[in-house]
Amino acid sequence: MIADFVARFAKLIATYPDDVRVEVEEGDEVTEIVLYANQSDIGKLIGKEGKMIGAIKTVISGCKAKDGISYRINVEAV
């Protein structure tokens, strides 16, 4: 559910939406969501002063309150 939201949101922002993919790595304490995107889209996904990725993290933290799982999100270039 969270990974689908992140992927759909990133594809709306990205210039190259076909390059966007999301992988989920579940750990004992933290579930890590890795967002892969084209190098030219990384700046758009992070946003000025990290505001765009901060907004995504805010939505994800709301899901933490609901299901009790901690999430971490990383943005990486393909």
PDB file of N, CA, C and O in Angstrom, chain B, residues numbered from 101:
ATOM      1  N   MET B 101       0.824  -1.189   0.000  1.00  0.00           N
ATOM      2  CA  MET B 101       0.000   0.000   0.000  1.00  0.00           C
ATOM      3  C   MET B 101       0.873   1.259   0.000  1.00  0.00           C
ATOM      4  O   MET B 101       0.677   2.149  -0.828  1.00  0.00           O
ATOM      5  N   ILE B 102       1.817   1.334   0.910  1.00  0.00           N
ATOM      6  CA  ILE B 102       2.700   2.496   1.007  1.00  0.00           C
ATOM      7  C   ILE B 102       3.567   2.595  -0.243  1.00  0.00           C
ATOM      8  O   ILE B 102       3.729   3.680  -0.800  1.00  0.00           O
ATOM      9  N   ALA B 103       4.120   1.475  -0.686  1.00  0.00           N
ATOM     10  CA  ALA B 103       4.986   1.475  -1.866  1.00  0.00           C
ATOM     11  C   ALA B 103       4.208   1.910  -3.111  1.00  0.00           C
ATOM     12  O   ALA B 103       4.746   2.617  -3.963  1.00  0.00           O
ATOM     13  N   ASP B 104       2.955   1.495  -3.216  1.00  0.00           N
ATOM     14  CA  ASP B 104       2.128   1.904  -4.358  1.00  0.00           C
ATOM     15  C   ASP B 104       1.893   3.404  -4.348  1.00  0.00           C
ATOM     16  O   ASP B 104       1.951   4.051  -5.393  1.00  0.00           O
ATOM     17  N   PHE B 105       1.627   3.963  -3.165  1.00  0.00           N
ATOM     18  CA  PHE B 105       1.427   5.411  -3.049  1.00  0.00           C
ATOM     19  C   PHE B 105       2.678   6.162  -3.469  1.00  0.00           C
ATOM     20  O   PHE B 105       2.602   7.115  -4.245  1.00  0.00           O
ATOM     21  N   VAL B 106       3.832   5.741  -2.960  1.00  0.00           N
ATOM     22  CA  VAL B 106       5.095   6.419  -3.266  1.00  0.00           C
ATOM     23  C   VAL B 106       5.383   6.347  -4.762  1.00  0.00           C
ATOM     24  O   VAL B 106       5.795   7.340  -5.362  1.00  0.00           O
ATOM     25  N   ALA B 107       5.171   5.182  -5.365  1.00  0.00           N
ATOM     26  CA  ALA B 107       5.427   5.023  -6.799  1.00  0.00           C
ATOM     27  C   ALA B 107       4.492   5.904  -7.623  1.00  0.00           C
ATOM     28  O   ALA B 107       4.932   6.566  -8.563  1.00  0.00           O
ATOM     29  N   ARG B 108       3.219   5.917  -7.281  1.00  0.00           N
ATOM     30  CA  ARG B 108       2.251   6.710  -8.043  1.00  0.00           C
ATOM     31  C   ARG B 108       2.545   8.204  -7.905  1.00  0.00           C
ATOM     32  O   ARG B 108       2.475   8.943  -8.886  1.00  0.00           O
ATOM     33  N   PHE B 109       2.872   8.646  -6.696  1.00  0.00           N
ATOM     34  CA  PHE B 109       3.191  10.051  -6.445  1.00  0.00           C
ATOM     35  C   PHE B 109       4.448  10.458  -7.216  1.00  0.00           C
ATOM     36  O   PHE B 109       4.485  11.523  -7.833  1.00  0.00           O
ATOM     37  N   ALA B 110       5.472   9.612  -7.178  1.00  0.00           N
ATOM     38  CA  ALA B 110       6.730   9.914  -7.865  1.00  0.00           C
ATOM     39  C   ALA B 110       6.537   9.978  -9.377  1.00  0.00           C
ATOM     40  O   ALA B 110       7.149  10.811 -10.046  1.00  0.00           O
ATOM     41  N   LYS B 111       5.694   9.111  -9.914  1.00  0.00           N
ATOM     42  CA  LYS B 111       5.455   9.116 -11.358  1.00  0.00           C
ATOM     43  C   LYS B 111       4.737  10.381 -11.804  1.00  0.00           C
ATOM     44  O   LYS B 111       4.925  10.829 -12.935  1.00  0.00           O
ATOM     45  N   LEU B 112       3.919  10.960 -10.937  1.00  0.00           N
ATOM     46  CA  LEU B 112       3.246  12.215 -11.271  1.00  0.00           C
ATOM     47  C   LEU B 112       4.223  13.382 -11.352  1.00  0.00           C
ATOM     48  O   LEU B 112       4.031  14.305 -12.144  1.00  0.00           O
ATOM     49  N   ILE B 113       5.271  13.338 -10.528  1.00  0.00           N
ATOM     50  CA  ILE B 113       6.243  14.427 -10.452  1.00  0.00           C
ATOM     51  C   ILE B 113       7.337  14.281 -11.516  1.00  0.00           C
ATOM     52  O   ILE B 113       7.815  15.277 -12.060  1.00  0.00           O
ATOM     53  N   ALA B 114       7.723  13.057 -11.803  1.00  0.00           N
ATOM     54  CA  ALA B 114       8.896  12.781 -12.628  1.00  0.00           C
ATOM     55  C   ALA B 114       8.686  13.138 -14.101  1.00  0.00           C
ATOM     56  O   ALA B 114       7.587  13.017 -14.642  1.00  0.00           O
ATOM     57  N   THR B 115       9.771  13.580 -14.725  1.00  0.00           N
ATOM     58  CA  THR B 115       9.784  13.828 -16.157  1.00  0.00           C
ATOM     59  C   THR B 115       9.839  12.510 -16.918  1.00  0.00           C
ATOM     60  O   THR B 115       9.278  12.391 -18.007  1.00  0.00           O
ATOM     61  N   TYR B 116      10.511  11.529 -16.346  1.00  0.00           N
ATOM     62  CA  TYR B 116      10.629  10.199 -16.935  1.00  0.00           C
ATOM     63  C   TYR B 116       9.935   9.176 -16.020  1.00  0.00           C
ATOM     64  O   TYR B 116      10.608   8.442 -15.296  1.00  0.00           O
ATOM     65  N   PRO B 117       8.599   9.124 -16.048  1.00  0.00           N
ATOM     66  CA  PRO B 117       7.873   8.238 -15.127  1.00  0.00           C
ATOM     67  C   PRO B 117       8.118   6.752 -15.361  1.00  0.00           C
ATOM     68  O   PRO B 117       7.909   5.943 -14.456  1.00  0.00           O
ATOM     69  N   ASP B 118       8.556   6.384 -16.555  1.00  0.00           N
ATOM     70  CA  ASP B 118       8.831   4.971 -16.829  1.00  0.00           C
ATOM     71  C   ASP B 118      10.059   4.465 -16.081  1.00  0.00           C
ATOM     72  O   ASP B 118      10.202   3.261 -15.868  1.00  0.00           O
ATOM     73  N   ASP B 119      10.940   5.370 -15.682  1.00  0.00           N
ATOM     74  CA  ASP B 119      12.153   4.988 -14.954  1.00  0.00           C
ATOM     75  C   ASP B 119      11.909   4.838 -13.452  1.00  0.00           C
ATOM     76  O   ASP B 119      12.780   4.342 -12.738  1.00  0.00           O
ATOM     77  N   VAL B 120      10.763   5.250 -12.970  1.00  0.00           N
ATOM     78  CA  VAL B 120      10.480   5.210 -11.532  1.00  0.00           C
ATOM     79  C   VAL B 120      10.093   3.789 -11.120  1.00  0.00           C
ATOM     80  O   VAL B 120       9.229   3.161 -11.733  1.00  0.00           O
ATOM     81  N   ARG B 121      10.750   3.300 -10.073  1.00  0.00           N
ATOM     82  CA  ARG B 121      10.355   2.022  -9.479  1.00  0.00           C
ATOM     83  C   ARG B 121      10.626   2.079  -7.984  1.00  0.00           C
ATOM     84  O   ARG B 121      11.470   2.842  -7.513  1.00  0.00           O
ATOM     85  N   VAL B 122       9.897   1.261  -7.257  1.00  0.00           N
ATOM     86  CA  VAL B 122       9.993   1.261  -5.802  1.00  0.00           C
ATOM     87  C   VAL B 122      10.268  -0.161  -5.335  1.00  0.00           C
ATOM     88  O   VAL B 122       9.647  -1.112  -5.808  1.00  0.00           O
ATOM     89  N   GLU B 123      11.206  -0.295  -4.403  1.00  0.00           N
ATOM     90  CA  GLU B 123      11.490  -1.586  -3.783  1.00  0.00           C
ATOM     91  C   GLU B 123      11.306  -1.440  -2.283  1.00  0.00           C
ATOM     92  O   GLU B 123      11.646  -0.411  -1.699  1.00  0.00           O
ATOM     93  N   VAL B 124      10.772  -2.466  -1.675  1.00  0.00           N
ATOM     94  CA  VAL B 124      10.542  -2.469  -0.233  1.00  0.00           C
ATOM     95  C   VAL B 124      11.429  -3.532   0.388  1.00  0.00           C
ATOM     96  O   VAL B 124      11.418  -4.692  -0.024  1.00  0.00           O
ATOM     97  N   GLU B 125      12.204  -3.113   1.396  1.00  0.00           N
ATOM     98  CA  GLU B 125      13.073  -4.033   2.124  1.00  0.00           C
ATOM     99  C   GLU B 125      12.612  -4.039   3.574  1.00  0.00           C
ATOM    100  O   GLU B 125      12.810  -3.073   4.311  1.00  0.00           O
ATOM    101  N   GLU B 126      11.995  -5.143   3.969  1.00  0.00           N
ATOM    102  CA  GLU B 126      11.462  -5.224   5.326  1.00  0.00           C
ATOM    103  C   GLU B 126      12.528  -5.715   6.285  1.00  0.00           C
ATOM    104  O   GLU B 126      13.201  -6.716   6.039  1.00  0.00           O
ATOM    105  N   GLY B 127      12.667  -4.990   7.379  1.00  0.00           N
ATOM    106  CA  GLY B 127      13.617  -5.367   8.416  1.00  0.00           C
ATOM    107  C   GLY B 127      12.881  -5.662   9.711  1.00  0.00           C
ATOM    108  O   GLY B 127      11.650  -5.666   9.745  1.00  0.00           O
ATOM    109  N   ASP B 128      13.635  -5.909  10.777  1.00  0.00           N
ATOM    110  CA  ASP B 128      13.025  -6.212  12.076  1.00  0.00           C
ATOM    111  C   ASP B 128      12.332  -4.994  12.668  1.00  0.00           C
ATOM    112  O   ASP B 128      11.208  -5.097  13.160  1.00  0.00           O
ATOM    113  N   GLU B 129      12.990  -3.848  12.624  1.00  0.00           N
ATOM    114  CA  GLU B 129      12.440  -2.646  13.248  1.00  0.00           C
ATOM    115  C   GLU B 129      11.916  -1.629  12.240  1.00  0.00           C
ATOM    116  O   GLU B 129      10.963  -0.904  12.525  1.00  0.00           O
ATOM    117  N   VAL B 130      12.533  -1.573  11.069  1.00  0.00           N
ATOM    118  CA  VAL B 130      12.200  -0.535  10.092  1.00  0.00           C
ATOM    119  C   VAL B 130      12.002  -1.161   8.711  1.00  0.00           C
ATOM    120  O   VAL B 130      12.773  -2.027   8.298  1.00  0.00           O
ATOM    121  N   THR B 131      10.983  -0.723   8.015  1.00  0.00           N
ATOM    122  CA  THR B 131      10.778  -1.114   6.626  1.00  0.00           C
ATOM    123  C   THR B 131      11.319   0.011   5.761  1.00  0.00           C
ATOM    124  O   THR B 131      10.886   1.158   5.871  1.00  0.00           O
ATOM    125  N   GLU B 132      12.272  -0.326   4.898  1.00  0.00           N
ATOM    126  CA  GLU B 132      12.912   0.688   4.062  1.00  0.00           C
ATOM    127  C   GLU B 132      12.296   0.667   2.663  1.00  0.00           C
ATOM    128  O   GLU B 132      12.203  -0.380   2.023  1.00  0.00           O
ATOM    129  N   ILE B 133      11.882   1.842   2.209  1.00  0.00           N
ATOM    130  CA  ILE B 133      11.334   2.002   0.870  1.00  0.00           C
ATOM    131  C   ILE B 133      12.386   2.728   0.045  1.00  0.00           C
ATOM    132  O   ILE B 133      12.772   3.851   0.368  1.00  0.00           O
ATOM    133  N   VAL B 134      12.849   2.082  -1.022  1.00  0.00           N
ATOM    134  CA  VAL B 134      13.863   2.671  -1.887  1.00  0.00           C
ATOM    135  C   VAL B 134      13.181   3.086  -3.184  1.00  0.00           C
ATOM    136  O   VAL B 134      12.608   2.259  -3.894  1.00  0.00           O
ATOM    137  N   LEU B 135      13.252   4.369  -3.476  1.00  0.00           N
ATOM    138  CA  LEU B 135      12.630   4.940  -4.669  1.00  0.00           C
ATOM    139  C   LEU B 135      13.728   5.184  -5.699  1.00  0.00           C
ATOM    140  O   LEU B 135      14.608   6.021  -5.493  1.00  0.00           O
ATOM    141  N   TYR B 136      13.671   4.453  -6.804  1.00  0.00           N
ATOM    142  CA  TYR B 136      14.647   4.608  -7.876  1.00  0.00           C
ATOM    143  C   TYR B 136      14.028   5.482  -8.960  1.00  0.00           C
ATOM    144  O   TYR B 136      12.875   5.282  -9.343  1.00  0.00           O
ATOM    145  N   ALA B 137      14.792   6.449  -9.453  1.00  0.00           N
ATOM    146  CA  ALA B 137      14.306   7.348 -10.493  1.00  0.00           C
ATOM    147  C   ALA B 137      15.477   7.767 -11.381  1.00  0.00           C
ATOM    148  O   ALA B 137      16.641   7.558 -11.040  1.00  0.00           O
ATOM    149  N   ASN B 138      15.147   8.352 -12.507  1.00  0.00           N
ATOM    150  CA  ASN B 138      16.136   8.883 -13.430  1.00  0.00           C
ATOM    151  C   ASN B 138      16.944   9.968 -12.714  1.00  0.00           C
ATOM    152  O   ASN B 138      16.417  10.692 -11.869  1.00  0.00           O
ATOM    153  N   GLN B 139      18.210  10.070 -13.058  1.00  0.00           N
ATOM    154  CA  GLN B 139      19.102  11.051 -12.414  1.00  0.00           C
ATOM    155  C   GLN B 139      18.539  12.467 -12.495  1.00  0.00           C
ATOM    156  O   GLN B 139      18.667  13.232 -11.539  1.00  0.00           O
ATOM    157  N   SER B 140      17.925  12.827 -13.609  1.00  0.00           N
ATOM    158  CA  SER B 140      17.413  14.190 -13.766  1.00  0.00           C
ATOM    159  C   SER B 140      16.161  14.441 -12.925  1.00  0.00           C
ATOM    160  O   SER B 140      15.786  15.596 -12.724  1.00  0.00           O
ATOM    161  N   ASP B 141      15.514  13.401 -12.434  1.00  0.00           N
ATOM    162  CA  ASP B 141      14.309  13.553 -11.613  1.00  0.00           C
ATOM    163  C   ASP B 141      14.586  13.560 -10.114  1.00  0.00           C
ATOM    164  O   ASP B 141      13.684  13.854  -9.329  1.00  0.00           O
ATOM    165  N   ILE B 142      15.789  13.250  -9.705  1.00  0.00           N
ATOM    166  CA  ILE B 142      16.112  13.170  -8.290  1.00  0.00           C
ATOM    167  C   ILE B 142      15.850  14.509  -7.594  1.00  0.00           C
ATOM    168  O   ILE B 142      15.264  14.539  -6.512  1.00  0.00           O
ATOM    169  N   GLY B 143      16.274  15.597  -8.197  1.00  0.00           N
ATOM    170  CA  GLY B 143      16.068  16.927  -7.612  1.00  0.00           C
ATOM    171  C   GLY B 143      14.599  17.265  -7.465  1.00  0.00           C
ATOM    172  O   GLY B 143      14.202  17.883  -6.477  1.00  0.00           O
ATOM    173  N   LYS B 144      13.785  16.870  -8.434  1.00  0.00           N
ATOM    174  CA  LYS B 144      12.351  17.126  -8.351  1.00  0.00           C
ATOM    175  C   LYS B 144      11.713  16.335  -7.223  1.00  0.00           C
ATOM    176  O   LYS B 144      10.839  16.843  -6.520  1.00  0.00           O
ATOM    177  N   LEU B 145      12.147  15.092  -7.047  1.00  0.00           N
ATOM    178  CA  LEU B 145      11.556  14.246  -6.013  1.00  0.00           C
ATOM    179  C   LEU B 145      11.963  14.689  -4.609  1.00  0.00           C
ATOM    180  O   LEU B 145      11.181  14.565  -3.667  1.00  0.00           O
ATOM    181  N   ILE B 146      13.168  15.200  -4.469  1.00  0.00           N
ATOM    182  CA  ILE B 146      13.605  15.680  -3.158  1.00  0.00           C
ATOM    183  C   ILE B 146      13.026  17.065  -2.898  1.00  0.00           C
ATOM    184  O   ILE B 146      12.589  17.355  -1.785  1.00  0.00           O
ATOM    185  N   GLY B 147      13.019  17.911  -3.906  1.00  0.00           N
ATOM    186  CA  GLY B 147      12.432  19.240  -3.771  1.00  0.00           C
ATOM    187  C   GLY B 147      13.388  20.231  -3.137  1.00  0.00           C
ATOM    188  O   GLY B 147      14.443  19.865  -2.618  1.00  0.00           O
ATOM    189  N   LYS B 148      12.990  21.504  -3.191  1.00  0.00           N
ATOM    190  CA  LYS B 148      13.803  22.559  -2.593  1.00  0.00           C
ATOM    191  C   LYS B 148      13.830  22.370  -1.086  1.00  0.00           C
ATOM    192  O   LYS B 148      12.793  22.255  -0.433  1.00  0.00           O
ATOM    193  N   GLU B 149      15.045  22.342  -0.553  1.00  0.00           N
ATOM    194  CA  GLU B 149      15.269  22.158   0.881  1.00  0.00           C
ATOM    195  C   GLU B 149      14.618  20.888   1.410  1.00  0.00           C
ATOM    196  O   GLU B 149      14.319  20.799   2.601  1.00  0.00           O
ATOM    197  N   GLY B 150      14.392  19.898   0.538  1.00  0.00           N
ATOM    198  CA  GLY B 150      13.829  18.622   0.960  1.00  0.00           C
ATOM    199  C   GLY B 150      12.348  18.652   1.272  1.00  0.00           C
ATOM    200  O   GLY B 150      11.838  17.764   1.954  1.00  0.00           O
ATOM    201  N   LYS B 151      11.653  19.663   0.779  1.00  0.00           N
ATOM    202  CA  LYS B 151      10.236  19.803   1.121  1.00  0.00           C
ATOM    203  C   LYS B 151       9.364  18.728   0.474  1.00  0.00           C
ATOM    204  O   LYS B 151       8.405  18.270   1.096  1.00  0.00           O
ATOM    205  N   MET B 152       9.669  18.315  -0.749  1.00  0.00           N
ATOM    206  CA  MET B 152       8.846  17.315  -1.420  1.00  0.00           C
ATOM    207  C   MET B 152       8.978  15.956  -0.750  1.00  0.00           C
ATOM    208  O   MET B 152       7.973  15.301  -0.473  1.00  0.00           O
ATOM    209  N   ILE B 153      10.203  15.528  -0.488  1.00  0.00           N
ATOM    210  CA  ILE B 153      10.402  14.242   0.175  1.00  0.00           C
ATOM    211  C   ILE B 153       9.903  14.319   1.612  1.00  0.00           C
ATOM    212  O   ILE B 153       9.448  13.318   2.166  1.00  0.00           O
ATOM    213  N   GLY B 154       9.984  15.492   2.214  1.00  0.00           N
ATOM    214  CA  GLY B 154       9.446  15.683   3.567  1.00  0.00           C
ATOM    215  C   GLY B 154       7.939  15.490   3.607  1.00  0.00           C
ATOM    216  O   GLY B 154       7.403  14.936   4.567  1.00  0.00           O
ATOM    217  N   ALA B 155       7.255  15.948   2.563  1.00  0.00           N
ATOM    218  CA  ALA B 155       5.806  15.765   2.486  1.00  0.00           C
ATOM    219  C   ALA B 155       5.460  14.285   2.344  1.00  0.00           C
ATOM    220  O   ALA B 155       4.502  13.805   2.950  1.00  0.00           O
ATOM    221  N   ILE B 156       6.237  13.573   1.549  1.00  0.00           N
ATOM    222  CA  ILE B 156       6.015  12.132   1.399  1.00  0.00           C
ATOM    223  C   ILE B 156       6.235  11.434   2.739  1.00  0.00           C
ATOM    224  O   ILE B 156       5.461  10.554   3.117  1.00  0.00           O
ATOM    225  N   LYS B 157       7.286  11.822   3.456  1.00  0.00           N
ATOM    226  CA  LYS B 157       7.566  11.226   4.769  1.00  0.00           C
ATOM    227  C   LYS B 157       6.453  11.517   5.765  1.00  0.00           C
ATOM    228  O   LYS B 157       6.149  10.680   6.615  1.00  0.00           O
ATOM    229  N   THR B 158       5.846  12.687   5.670  1.00  0.00           N
ATOM    230  CA  THR B 158       4.746  13.035   6.566  1.00  0.00           C
ATOM    231  C   THR B 158       3.561  12.110   6.341  1.00  0.00           C
ATOM    232  O   THR B 158       2.957  11.634   7.302  1.00  0.00           O
ATOM    233  N   VAL B 159       3.227  11.853   5.103  1.00  0.00           N
ATOM    234  CA  VAL B 159       2.124  10.929   4.790  1.00  0.00           C
ATOM    235  C   VAL B 159       2.460   9.524   5.283  1.00  0.00           C
ATOM    236  O   VAL B 159       1.605   8.837   5.842  1.00  0.00           O
ATOM    237  N   ILE B 160       3.684   9.108   5.079  1.00  0.00           N
ATOM    238  CA  ILE B 160       4.102   7.774   5.504  1.00  0.00           C
ATOM    239  C   ILE B 160       4.066   7.659   7.030  1.00  0.00           C
ATOM    240  O   ILE B 160       3.720   6.602   7.557  1.00  0.00           O
ATOM    241  N   SER B 161       4.415   8.725   7.741  1.00  0.00           N
ATOM    242  CA  SER B 161       4.373   8.665   9.202  1.00  0.00           C
ATOM    243  C   SER B 161       2.943   8.516   9.701  1.00  0.00           C
ATOM    244  O   SER B 161       2.719   7.947  10.769  1.00  0.00           O
ATOM    245  N   GLY B 162       1.974   9.018   8.942  1.00  0.00           N
ATOM    246  CA  GLY B 162       0.574   8.792   9.294  1.00  0.00           C
ATOM    247  C   GLY B 162       0.211   7.319   9.203  1.00  0.00           C
ATOM    248  O   GLY B 162      -0.591   6.823   9.994  1.00  0.00           O
ATOM    249  N   CYS B 163       0.792   6.627   8.249  1.00  0.00           N
ATOM    250  CA  CYS B 163       0.568   5.185   8.120  1.00  0.00           C
ATOM    251  C   CYS B 163       1.227   4.436   9.269  1.00  0.00           C
ATOM    252  O   CYS B 163       0.737   3.389   9.694  1.00  0.00           O
ATOM    253  N   LYS B 164       2.327   4.964   9.768  1.00  0.00           N
ATOM    254  CA  LYS B 164       2.989   4.350  10.923  1.00  0.00           C
ATOM    255  C   LYS B 164       2.065   4.368  12.127  1.00  0.00           C
ATOM    256  O   LYS B 164       2.002   3.396  12.880  1.00  0.00           O
ATOM    257  N   ALA B 165       1.354   5.464  12.312  1.00  0.00           N
ATOM    258  CA  ALA B 165       0.430   5.571  13.434  1.00  0.00           C
ATOM    259  C   ALA B 165      -0.691   4.542  13.301  1.00  0.00           C
ATOM    260  O   ALA B 165      -1.222   4.057  14.301  1.00  0.00           O
ATOM    261  N   LYS B 166      -1.041   4.218  12.069  1.00  0.00           N
ATOM    262  CA  LYS B 166      -2.143   3.278  11.840  1.00  0.00           C
ATOM    263  C   LYS B 166      -1.713   1.826  12.030  1.00  0.00           C
ATOM    264  O   LYS B 166      -2.403   1.062  12.704  1.00  0.00           O
ATOM    265  N   ASP B 167      -0.569   1.433  11.437  1.00  0.00           N
ATOM    266  CA  ASP B 167      -0.192   0.023  11.483  1.00  0.00           C
ATOM    267  C   ASP B 167       0.998  -0.293  12.386  1.00  0.00           C
ATOM    268  O   ASP B 167       1.340  -1.462  12.565  1.00  0.00           O
ATOM    269  N   GLY B 168       1.629   0.728  12.956  1.00  0.00           N
ATOM    270  CA  GLY B 168       2.709   0.500  13.914  1.00  0.00           C
ATOM    271  C   GLY B 168       4.051   0.141  13.307  1.00  0.00           C
ATOM    272  O   GLY B 168       4.975  -0.204  14.044  1.00  0.00           O
ATOM    273  N   ILE B 169       4.194   0.208  12.003  1.00  0.00           N
ATOM    274  CA  ILE B 169       5.458  -0.118  11.335  1.00  0.00           C
ATOM    275  C   ILE B 169       6.200   1.178  11.024  1.00  0.00           C
ATOM    276  O   ILE B 169       5.609   2.125  10.503  1.00  0.00           O
ATOM    277  N   SER B 170       7.490   1.223  11.342  1.00  0.00           N
ATOM    278  CA  SER B 170       8.310   2.389  11.019  1.00  0.00           C
ATOM    279  C   SER B 170       8.827   2.259   9.592  1.00  0.00           C
ATOM    280  O   SER B 170       9.234   1.180   9.161  1.00  0.00           O
ATOM    281  N   TYR B 171       8.806   3.376   8.867  1.00  0.00           N
ATOM    282  CA  TYR B 171       9.251   3.388   7.482  1.00  0.00           C
ATOM    283  C   TYR B 171      10.380   4.385   7.305  1.00  0.00           C
ATOM    284  O   TYR B 171      10.427   5.424   7.964  1.00  0.00           O
ATOM    285  N   ARG B 172      11.295   4.045   6.395  1.00  0.00           N
ATOM    286  CA  ARG B 172      12.364   4.950   5.996  1.00  0.00           C
ATOM    287  C   ARG B 172      12.341   4.984   4.475  1.00  0.00           C
ATOM    288  O   ARG B 172      12.187   3.944   3.836  1.00  0.00           O
ATOM    289  N   ILE B 173      12.492   6.162   3.890  1.00  0.00           N
ATOM    290  CA  ILE B 173      12.468   6.272   2.438  1.00  0.00           C
ATOM    291  C   ILE B 173      13.786   6.850   1.941  1.00  0.00           C
ATOM    292  O   ILE B 173      14.294   7.831   2.485  1.00  0.00           O
ATOM    293  N   ASN B 174      14.328   6.229   0.902  1.00  0.00           N
ATOM    294  CA  ASN B 174      15.560   6.695   0.263  1.00  0.00           C
ATOM    295  C   ASN B 174      15.287   6.888  -1.218  1.00  0.00           C
ATOM    296  O   ASN B 174      14.544   6.118  -1.827  1.00  0.00           O
ATOM    297  N   VAL B 175      15.892   7.918  -1.793  1.00  0.00           N
ATOM    298  CA  VAL B 175      15.769   8.181  -3.222  1.00  0.00           C
ATOM    299  C   VAL B 175      17.126   7.949  -3.853  1.00  0.00           C
ATOM    300  O   VAL B 175      18.128   8.522  -3.425  1.00  0.00           O
ATOM    301  N   GLU B 176      17.153   7.089  -4.890  1.00  0.00           N
ATOM    302  CA  GLU B 176      18.416   6.759  -5.549  1.00  0.00           C
ATOM    303  C   GLU B 176      18.256   6.846  -7.058  1.00  0.00           C
ATOM    304  O   GLU B 176      17.159   6.645  -7.579  1.00  0.00           O
ATOM    305  N   ALA B 177      19.337   7.143  -7.759  1.00  0.00           N
ATOM    306  CA  ALA B 177      19.320   7.229  -9.217  1.00  0.00           C
ATOM    307  C   ALA B 177      19.501   5.857  -9.846  1.00  0.00           C
ATOM    308  O   ALA B 177      20.200   4.998  -9.310  1.00  0.00           O
ATOM    309  N   VAL B 178      18.861   5.669 -10.988  1.00  0.00           N
ATOM    310  CA  VAL B 178      19.038   4.406 -11.723  1.00  0.00           C
ATOM    311  C   VAL B 178      20.217   4.502 -12.630  1.00  0.00           C
ATOM    312  O   VAL B 178      20.534   3.544 -13.335  1.00  0.00           O
TER     313      VAL B 178
END
